[in-house]
């Protein structure tokens, strides 16, 4: 069970930055495609970008903790991704 949890933490730590970047770029370019956005939408977008930046920083912190405590966690994640 602990291996599963470790692998899920590793998987999330590897994939979350990708999703965060995708979401940021998606909304950044979606706004350029639309004719205009309201002030409320711009405020929400700014808040989402702040949350995304905060999450990215937290993920970096978690990865550094995992690197210190379990240096081989990235290898385990890569092995599991190769199996699926």
C-alpha positions as CSV (number, residue, x, y, z in Angstrom):
1,X,0.0,0.0,0.0
2,X,2.8,2.4,0.8
3,X,4.4,1.7,-2.6
4,X,1.1,2.7,-4.2
5,X,1.0,5.9,-2.3
6,X,4.6,6.7,-3.0
7,X,4.1,6.0,-6.7
8,X,0.9,8.2,-6.7
9,X,2.7,11.0,-5.0
10,X,5.6,10.7,-7.5
11,X,3.2,10.5,-10.5
12,X,1.3,13.6,-9.3
13,X,4.6,15.5,-8.6
14,X,5.7,14.7,-12.2
15,X,2.4,15.4,-14.0
16,X,1.0,18.4,-12.1
17,X,3.5,20.9,-13.4
18,X,2.5,19.8,-16.9
19,X,-1.2,20.3,-16.2
20,X,-0.6,23.6,-14.5
21,X,1.3,25.0,-17.5
22,X,-1.3,23.6,-19.9
23,X,-4.1,25.3,-18.0
24,X,-2.2,28.6,-17.8
25,X,-1.5,28.6,-21.6
26,X,-5.0,27.4,-22.5
27,X,-6.6,30.3,-20.7
28,X,-4.0,32.8,-21.8
29,X,-4.5,32.0,-25.5
30,X,-8.3,31.4,-25.1
31,X,-8.6,35.0,-24.0
32,X,-6.7,36.2,-27.0
33,X,-9.1,34.3,-29.3
34,X,-12.2,35.8,-27.7
35,X,-13.1,39.3,-28.6
36,X,-12.9,40.6,-25.0
37,X,-13.2,39.4,-21.4
38,X,-15.1,41.1,-18.6
39,X,-13.3,42.6,-15.6
40,X,-14.7,39.8,-13.4
41,X,-13.2,37.2,-15.8
42,X,-9.8,38.9,-15.8
43,X,-9.9,39.0,-12.0
44,X,-10.7,35.3,-11.9
45,X,-7.9,34.5,-14.4
46,X,-5.4,36.4,-12.3
47,X,-6.5,34.5,-9.2
48,X,-6.2,31.2,-11.1
49,X,-2.7,32.2,-12.3
50,X,-1.7,33.0,-8.7
51,X,-3.1,29.7,-7.5
52,X,-1.2,27.9,-10.3
53,X,2.0,29.6,-9.4
54,X,1.5,28.7,-5.8
55,X,0.8,25.1,-6.7
56,X,3.9,25.0,-8.9
57,X,6.0,26.2,-6.0
58,X,4.5,23.7,-3.7
59,X,5.2,20.9,-6.2
60,X,8.8,22.0,-6.5
61,X,9.1,21.9,-2.7
62,X,7.5,18.4,-2.5
63,X,9.8,17.1,-5.2
64,X,12.8,18.4,-3.3
65,X,11.6,16.8,-0.1
66,X,11.0,13.5,-2.0
67,X,14.5,13.8,-3.6
68,X,16.0,14.2,-0.1
69,X,14.0,11.4,1.6
70,X,13.5,9.0,-1.2
71,X,16.1,9.6,-4.0
72,X,14.8,6.7,-6.2
73,X,11.2,7.9,-6.3
74,X,11.6,9.3,-9.8
75,X,12.9,5.9,-11.1
76,X,9.8,4.2,-9.5
77,X,7.5,6.6,-11.3
78,X,9.2,6.1,-14.6
79,X,9.1,2.4,-14.2
80,X,5.3,2.5,-13.4
81,X,4.6,4.8,-16.3
82,X,6.4,2.4,-18.6
83,X,4.3,-0.5,-17.3
84,X,1.0,1.2,-18.0
